[in-house]
C-alpha cells in the first residue's frame, strides 16, 4: 500500500512488531523497530485456528465455557 498505518491495520492482515516499543508505552529500547505485515494469514492461537487465509473462523473473540 501507500501508508504503513493503513497497511498494518487493514482487514485480512496480521501485524507483528519487533524491537523498540517505547512509543506504545512499553519498556523495550532497541536499536530499531521493524514491522511485519502478513496478507491473508492463517493463524492458530492455543492450537485453535482463528483465521484462515485472512478470514476469521467462527467467532474467535467469543469466550468458550
N, C-alpha and C positions, 0 to 999 in steps of 0.2 A: 504494500500500500504506500500511501504518501505520508502517513502520520503514525509514528510508533505508538502514540497514546491510543489511537483508534485501533491499530493492529493488535495491541496486547489485550484489548478488552472486547474484541469482536466475537460475536456469537459463532459457535462451531470451532473455537480455538482453545488452546491451553497455553498459559503464560507462566514461565518459571524464571525467577531472577537469581543470579549468583553474585556474591560479593557484597560490597558495602550496602547497608540498609539504614543508615543514619537518617536519611531524608524521609523514611517511612516510620520513624520512631523506634527503630531497632538499635542494637548496641554493637554491631559488627562494622569495623572500619578496615577496609581492604584497599588494595591499590587501584581497584576498578569495580565497576558493576556491569554485568553483561545480562541481557535479557534473551531468553529463548522462547520463540513463539511457534507453536505447532499447529498446523492447519489440519482439521478433521482427524483429531487423535482418537484412539481407543484407550480408555482409562479404567484401571481397576483400583479400588480402594478396599483394603482389608479383604482381598480375594473376591470382591463383588464388582462386576462390570457396571460402571455408572455412565459411561459414554462410549458409543461405538461409531467410528468414522465421523465424529463431530456431532452426533445426535445423542441427546440424553436418553438413557434406557429407563423406562418406567418412571418412577418418581424418586430419584436418588436422595433428595433432600428430606424426604419424609422419614421420621424415626420409626424403626420397626420395633414391635413389642416382643 
